[in-house]
Amino acid sequence: MHRQESAARAMAEPRLREPRLQELRFAGQLALWSLRQGLGLLNGDGATRDLVAEAFSVAAVDRALPALETFLRILAAGAHRPVELRTPQTPGLGHDEALMLRALAACQAGQDALARGLLEMLVAPAAARAGAAALNHVADVFSLQGLRLADTACGRLSALEPLFARAPVGNAGLAHLH
């Protein structure tokens, strides 16, 4: 009887649609792919670093790689809990990945307080400030090459909105955090 009730309750609750990689613009796909290479970068895997460096070179955002590595180190050192970064081939985005992409888009849109607030979901406030500074550099380099993560005039990533609509962050996709 308990299983039937649980199954009925699960069917009645709307499922949160997971954003898909192909729904992101190229800049978002590149950023997500490079974040997902993070473990290899943090472990000093030369092949992974060469791969990311080559991808950044082709996209003409080479100067973003050191800042990305800095962000990943801050994330690894200051995370409140294990941070989920999926394998590069995974088509869906996890919640933590969405937080990082939204923080990067917030940096591009000049929404530093929002970027820090989002990162505070992952790391302590001091680490969030340092992480946002590193992401700001990545955002600036991407912007100089015309690689915008946002697909809306207000700096949102439409693909992430369903995730943020029900997330503990509230309306992080829609408004500034103060």
N, C-alpha and C positions, 0 to 999 in steps of 0.2 A: 504494500500500500504506500509506503514511504517513497519508493522509487517512482511510482506513478505520479505522486504529488510533486516531486522534484522535477520530473520530466515536464509535467503540465506547467509548472511555474517557469521553467527555463524557456518553454515555447511562448509563454505569454509575455516575457520580458523582451523588449526589442534588442536585437544584437547590434553591437557597435561595429559598424563597417570599418574594416582596417584599410587605411589608405594604401594605394598601390604605387609602385615605383613608376610605372608608365604614365601616371597622372601628373607627375612632376615635370617641370620644364627641365631642359638640359642642365642648367646650373644646379638645380636641386638634385638631379640624378648624379652629377659629378660629385657634389658635396657629400651626398649619402654614401656613394661608393667609396670615397676617400675616408670617411669616418669609419666605415665598416672594415677598412684595411688597418684600423687603429692598433689592434693587438700586435700585428706584425711590425708596425712602425715602432711601437713601444718596446717590443722585444729586440729591437735592433736588427731585424731581418733585412739584410741588404737587398734581396730580390724584391721584397715588398716595397721597400723605399724606392728602388729603381723603377718599379712599375708605376707607383704613384707619381714620382718625379716625371716620368715620361708622359703620363696622362696630363699632368699639369702643364708640361711644356707644350704639348699639342694644343691645349686650350689657352696657351699664353698667360697662365697664372702661376708660373714657377715661384714667384715671390711669396705665394700663400702657403707653401709647404712648411717652412719653419714655424709659422704661426699656428698652423694646424697641428703640428707635432707638440707645440707648447700647450695648446688647448687640450690635447689628449693626455698629456702628462698631468695637467691640473685636474682633469676629470679622474684619472686613475688614482691620484694621490688623495683627492678630497671627497670622493663619492661617499654619500651617506649609506649606500647599499650597492649591491652589484648592479651595474648599468648594462642594459641589454643592447648589444650591437649584433645584428644578425649577419649571416654570411652574405657576401656580395651578390650571390645569385638569387637570394630570397626576394620574391616579387612584392611582398607586403612590408609595410613599415611598422615597427614596434613603437610603443608610446615614447620610450626614451629617445629613439631616433627622431621622432616627430618633434619632441621638445627641442632637441639640438638644431634641427632644421629651422624651426620657427624662431629660435633665438638668433640664428644666422640671418634670417630674413629680417628680423627686427633690427639687427645691426645695420643692414643695408638701408632700411627705412629711417634710420636715425632714432630709433626707439630704444635707447640704451637701458632705460629703466625696465622695460618689458623683457629685454634680453637677459638682464641680471635676474629678474624675478623668475623667469623660466628656468634658468640655470640653478637657482636656489632650490628647485625641486630635486636636483641631483647632488649638489655640493653645498658646503657652508657659504654664508654670505661673502666672506673675504675671497674665497676661491671663485665664487660666482663673478665677483668684480674682475678678478684677474682673467678668468675664462672669457668674459665678455670683451675684455680688451684684446685678447688674442683673436676672438671671432670677429671683432671690428676690423682687424687687419686683413683677415681672410675676406671679409665682406668688401672692403675697399678694393682689394686686388681684383676680385670677381667683377665688381662694378666698373672698374676702369676698362675691362674687356667686354663690357656690355652683357655680362652674365648675371642676370637678375633672377633671384629665386622666386620672388613674388609674381603672381599672375593677375594681381588686381592693383588698382590705382592706390589703394590704401596700405599696400605692403603685405597683404595676406597671401597665404598659399591655399587656394581653394581645396586642394586635395586633402589637406589636413583638417579642415573645418569640422567634418563629422566626428573626428576623434576628440577635438577640443570642446565640442558642444556638450559632452557629458563628462569630461575629465575633471579631476579635482582642481585644475587650473581655472576652471570656469570659462570665461570668455577670452582666454589668452589669444585666441586667433582673431578676436574682434576688437579688443580694446587694450589700452595701456594698463599695466599694473603699477600701482603707486605705492 
